[in-house]
Amino acid sequence: MPLQSIPGHQVFTHAPIKEAIVDISVADIGADGLAKLEALANTFPEYPNVQPVRLLKIMNNFNPDGTNNSTSESEIIGYQFRAADNSELVTCRSQGFSYHKLKPYTEWQRILPKAIEGWKKFHDKCQPTIITKLTVRNINLIEVPQTTLDLDEYFEAGPTLPTNIDGPMENFFSRTIINFPEHDTKCNVTFAQQPPQSLGNAAFVLDIEAFKTVDGILSLTQINEMLTILNHTKDRVFFGSITQKTKDLFA
């Protein structure tokens, strides 16, 4: 099904995207997974800074007398490869691969090829057998140059108080899951207020994660098509969530 144009879509000079993420999750890469991940060390020369990704496990042991002896341990589950200028990175882990573009964000047409290229390197070394989920996620930081504002001027679906409460509202956090049956995709939307980076501003995070659950082997063409659909879905939600006044902040 061809993708339709997105109502209100606009190309920004200064996009509010703090981090853009493309993630391909897999079932497993086998018992020798860590050795496969270690073999990736020289695969990403464009990302020279390497550090392990660790999983912290905390064990709580409750004694008969009511006391608790807690122990913890960490294990390496992958490696992160970061660019020298910290503008982008890839993460290769036992259950998947992800590409991250940090500020400044450019455009999807530049991000997708890098994500696909990184996935190919991960796939060639680790040989995953089953893909379980594909995700395209943008974490947007939106700062408004005023501290007292009507949220409806900037957001199409801002939080509201009960009609018998005068407020004012001091903070909020909301999470919504939207289903898009035409492409069998879903979208997690997190909208929250947070401390601003500059005095005199109000700051908001609009975190949009479009994903599709799968179970099987996908070709590069299929992955490319699905990620493109997910990016389109994510953009539909983003541009449907903000007003023109917000768009003007980033023009």
Secondary structure, 3 states (H helix, E strand, C coil): CCCCCCCCCCCCCCCCEEEEEEEEEECCCCCCHHHHHHCCCCCCCCCCEEEEEEEEEEEEEECCCCCEEEEEEEEEEEEEEECCCCCEEEEEECCEEEEEEECCCCCHHHHHHHHHHHHHHHHHHHCCCCEEEEEEEEEEEEEECCCCCCHHHCECCCCCCCCCCCCCCCCCEEEEEEEECCCCEEEEEEEEEECCCCCCCEEEEEEEEEEEEEEECCCHHHHHHHHHHHHHHHHHHHHHHECHHHHCCCC
